[in-house]
């Protein structure tokens, strides 16, 4: 490889690293901005729903307020996880800290599940008591609070989901679903409160049971997504096929013998074995490997590390 080729390769590496650094900075900036908005909105909603639940004598609305309060804590956990995951590699963590975001998502899921179980346990106790006539009939203020919560939380879900997809953040997406679960729980609260006001007081605690179900479902999905990223789950077939096609498109590559991927937090690690003409010199084969390495890093920003191994093509099997 000549001097000009070395200069060009070094420039390509510099450009790729520069883009990756900018992407990491944008990732954290966007995540922090969305999280801050989420905390403010949840804090206001928690105060509103708790006040409405107490004044209007609605257990469902108080349960919903507790759910919103857990959202504040969960978002703080998300912010800490994203901040830690953005730390640069060091001697003790040569592969980086991306999995800290997965840890944050697992903590969030655990808190969410515990919150839901607490709400469900309290509601089931009231229903099992059977003294429905002693249950207070919720006031109209609780209805208004439920409607406001549904609108705000659904809006927060859509807002957070857009940015979670934009920066591909599992923890931020988990927080988005936390908003959606809160919106759904408010729907349950609305139905329960309305039913109680129509003469069916048991519907108020029954709504809390529905809220519990939605919370547990969201917690399970968040937990399983984080676990998949913690245990080196492979990329989707579609992504792997795109990686394979990218490698085959590079000059000198006669085939892809092996392709393995693993998701590491919100990043991807790739191991690939390519076939090249066995008569090429070591320097020439190394050049082909570098072409594949650089092309994949340029086309797939999520690829943090790629290992390219070169095999001599088996002439008896052709170049397939």
C-alpha positions in Angstrom: 0.0 0.0 0.0 1.6 3.3 -1.1 2.0 6.6 0.7 -1.1 8.2 -0.9 -3.2 5.2 0.0 -2.1 5.4 3.6 -2.8 9.1 3.8 -6.3 8.5 2.3 -7.0 5.7 4.7 -5.9 7.8 7.7 -8.2 10.6 6.5 -11.1 8.1 6.2 -10.5 6.8 9.7 -10.3 10.4 11.0 -13.6 11.3 9.3 -15.3 8.2 10.6 -14.2 8.9 14.2 -15.2 12.5 13.9 -18.7 11.5 12.7 -19.0 8.9 15.5 -17.9 11.5 18.1 -20.5 14.0 16.9 -23.2 11.3 16.9 -22.4 10.4 20.5 -22.6 14.0 21.6 -25.9 14.5 19.7 -27.2 11.3 21.2 -26.6 12.4 24.8 -27.8 16.0 24.1 -31.1 14.8 22.7 -31.7 12.2 25.4 -31.1 14.7 28.2 -33.4 17.3 26.6 -36.2 14.8 26.2 -35.7 13.5 29.7 -35.8 16.9 31.2 -39.1 17.7 29.5 -40.4 14.3 30.8 -39.5 15.1 34.4 -41.2 18.5 34.4 -44.4 17.1 32.8 -44.5 14.1 35.1 -43.9 16.2 38.2 -46.8 18.6 37.3 -49.1 15.6 36.5 -48.3 13.8 39.7 -49.2 16.9 41.8 -52.4 17.4 39.8 -53.6 13.8 39.9 -52.7 13.3 43.6 -54.6 16.5 44.5 -57.6 15.5 42.4 -57.6 12.0 43.8 -57.6 13.2 47.4 -60.2 15.9 46.9 -62.5 13.9 44.7 -62.1 10.7 46.8 -60.8 8.5 43.9 -58.5 5.6 44.7 -57.9 5.0 41.0 -56.7 8.6 40.6 -54.4 8.3 43.6 -53.0 5.1 42.1 -52.5 6.9 38.8 -50.7 9.7 40.6 -48.3 7.1 42.1 -47.7 5.8 38.7 -46.8 9.2 37.4 -44.5 9.7 40.4 -42.7 6.5 39.5 -42.2 8.0 36.0 -40.1 10.9 37.5 -37.8 8.4 39.3 -37.6 6.2 36.2 -36.6 9.1 33.9 -33.9 10.1 36.4 -32.6 6.5 36.1 -32.7 6.7 32.3 -30.7 10.0 32.4 -28.0 8.4 34.7 -27.9 5.3 32.5 -27.4 7.3 29.3 -24.8 9.5 30.9 -22.8 6.5 32.0 -23.2 4.7 28.7 -21.6 7.7 26.9 -18.3 7.4 28.8 -15.3 6.7 26.7 -13.6 3.3 26.8 -10.9 2.9 29.5 -8.5 0.3 30.7 -11.1 -1.6 32.8 -13.8 -1.2 30.1 -12.1 -1.5 26.7 -15.4 -2.1 24.9 -17.0 1.0 26.4 -20.0 1.4 28.7 -23.0 1.1 26.4 -24.5 -1.6 28.4 -25.1 0.8 31.3 -28.1 2.0 29.4 -29.5 -1.6 29.5 -28.9 -1.6 33.2 -30.9 1.6 33.5 -33.7 0.0 31.5 -33.7 -3.1 33.8 -33.9 -0.9 36.9 -36.7 1.1 35.3 -38.6 -2.1 34.5 -38.2 -3.4 38.1 -39.4 -0.1 39.6 -42.4 -0.1 37.2 -43.3 -3.7 38.0 -43.1 -3.0 41.8 -45.3 0.0 41.4 -47.9 -1.9 39.4 -48.0 -4.8 41.9 -48.5 -2.3 44.8 -51.4 -0.7 43.0 -52.9 -4.0 42.1 -52.6 -5.4 45.6 -54.4 -2.4 47.1 -57.2 -2.5 44.5 -57.8 -6.3 44.9 -58.0 -5.8 48.7 -60.8 -3.2 48.2 -62.7 -5.4 45.8 -62.3 -8.5 48.0 -63.7 -6.6 51.0 -67.1 -6.5 49.3 -68.3 -3.4 51.2 -68.9 -1.5 48.0 -71.4 0.8 49.6 -68.7 2.1 51.9 -66.5 3.1 48.9 -66.6 6.9 48.3 -68.0 8.0 45.0 -65.3 10.0 43.1 -65.9 13.6 42.4 -66.0 15.3 38.9 -62.5 16.7 39.6 -61.1 13.2 39.3 -62.7 12.8 35.8 -61.1 16.1 34.6 -57.7 15.0 35.9 -58.0 11.7 34.1 -58.8 13.4 30.8 -55.9 15.8 31.2 -53.6 13.0 32.0 -54.6 10.9 29.0 -53.9 13.8 26.6 -50.6 14.9 28.2 -49.2 11.4 28.6 -50.1 10.3 25.1 -48.4 13.4 23.8 -45.4 12.6 25.9 -45.3 9.1 24.5 -45.3 10.2 20.9 -42.7 12.9 21.6 -40.3 10.6 23.4 -40.8 7.8 20.9 -39.9 10.0 18.0 -36.6 10.9 19.6 -35.9 7.4 21.0 -36.1 6.1 17.4 -34.0 9.0 16.1 -31.1 8.2 18.4 -31.9 4.5 18.8 -32.0 4.6 22.6 -33.5 1.5 24.3 -33.7 3.3 27.7 -35.4 6.3 26.1 -37.9 4.0 24.3 -38.6 2.3 27.6 -39.4 5.7 29.1 -41.7 6.4 26.1 -43.6 3.2 26.9 -43.7 4.3 30.5 -45.6 7.3 29.3 -47.9 5.1 27.2 -48.6 2.8 30.1 -49.5 5.9 32.2 -51.9 7.1 29.5 -53.6 3.7 29.3 -53.8 3.6 33.1 -55.5 7.0 33.0 -58.0 5.6 30.5 -58.7 2.8 33.0 -59.0 5.4 35.8 -61.4 7.4 33.7 -63.7 4.4 33.0 -63.6 3.4 36.7 -64.3 6.9 38.0 -67.1 7.4 35.5 -68.6 4.0 36.4 -68.4 4.7 40.1 -70.2 8.0 39.6 -72.9 6.2 37.7 -73.6 4.0 40.7 -71.0 1.2 40.4 -68.4 2.1 43.1 -66.5 -1.1 42.7 -65.4 0.0 39.2 -63.0 2.6 40.8 -60.8 -0.1 42.4 -61.4 -2.4 39.4 -59.8 0.4 37.3 -56.7 0.1 39.5 -56.5 -3.6 38.6 -56.6 -2.7 34.9 -53.9 -0.1 35.6 -51.8 -2.8 37.3 -52.1 -5.0 34.2 -50.9 -2.4 31.8 -48.0 -1.4 34.1 -46.8 -5.1 34.4 -47.1 -5.6 30.6 -44.9 -2.5 29.9 -42.4 -3.6 32.6 -42.0 -7.1 31.1 -41.5 -5.7 27.6 -38.9 -3.2 28.8 -37.1 -5.9 30.8 -36.9 -8.4 28.0 -35.6 -5.8 25.5 -32.8 -4.9 27.9 -32.0 -8.5 28.5 -31.7 -9.2 24.8 -29.1 -6.4 24.5 -27.2 -7.7 27.6 -26.8 -11.2 26.3 -25.3 -10.4 22.9 -28.4 -11.0 20.8 -27.7 -11.0 17.1 -29.0 -8.2 14.8 -32.1 -8.7 12.8 -31.7 -10.8 9.6 -32.4 -7.7 7.5 -29.4 -5.8 9.1 -27.1 -8.8 8.7 -28.1 -9.1 5.0 -27.2 -5.4 4.4 -23.9 -6.0 6.1 -23.2 -9.0 3.9 -24.1 -7.0 0.7 -21.9 -4.1 1.8 -18.9 -6.5 2.2 -19.5 -8.2 -1.1 -19.7 -4.9 -2.9 -16.0 -4.1 -2.1 -13.4 -4.8 -4.7 -11.5 -8.0 -4.2 -14.1 -9.7 -2.0 -15.1 -13.0 -3.6 -17.5 -14.2 -0.9 -18.5 -14.0 2.8 -17.7 -17.2 4.6 -19.0 -16.1 8.1 -20.9 -13.2 9.5 -21.7 -12.8 13.2 -23.2 -9.8 14.9 -24.1 -8.9 18.5 -25.9 -6.0 19.9 -24.0 -4.2 22.6 -26.2 -1.6 24.3 -27.2 0.6 21.4 -24.1 -0.4 19.3 -23.3 -3.3 17.1 -20.2 -5.5 17.0 -19.4 -7.4 13.8 -17.1 -10.4 13.1 -16.9 -11.2 9.4 -14.8 -13.7 7.3 -14.3 -12.8 3.7 -12.8 -14.8 0.8 -10.2 -13.3 -1.5 -8.0 -14.5 -4.3 -5.5 -16.8 -2.6 -2.7 -15.7 -5.0 -2.8 -12.1 -3.6 0.0 -11.0 -1.3 -0.5 -10.4 2.4 -0.4 -6.7 1.8 -3.0 -6.9 -1.0 -5.4 -9.1 1.1 -5.0 -6.7 4.0 -6.0 -3.9 1.8 -9.2 -5.7 0.8 -10.0 -6.3 4.5 -9.5 -2.6 5.2 -11.9 -1.7 2.3 -14.6 -3.9 4.0 -13.9 -2.5 7.4 -14.1 1.1 6.4 -17.1 0.7 4.1 -19.2 -1.0 6.9 -18.2 1.7 9.4 -19.2 4.4 7.0 -22.6 2.9 6.0 -23.5 1.6 9.5 -22.9 4.3 12.2 -24.2 1.9 14.9 -21.2 -0.5 14.2 -18.7 0.3 16.9 -16.3 -2.4 16.2 -15.7 -4.8 13.3 -13.2 -7.6 12.9 -12.4 -8.7 9.4 -10.7 -12.1 8.8 -9.4 -13.0 5.4 -9.6 -16.6 3.9 -8.1 -17.7 0.6 -10.9 -18.5 -1.8 -11.4 -22.2 -2.5 -11.0 -22.5 -6.2 -12.8 -25.9 -6.2 -15.9 -24.2 -4.9 -15.7 -21.3 -7.2 -16.1 -17.7 -6.1 -19.6 -17.9 -4.6 
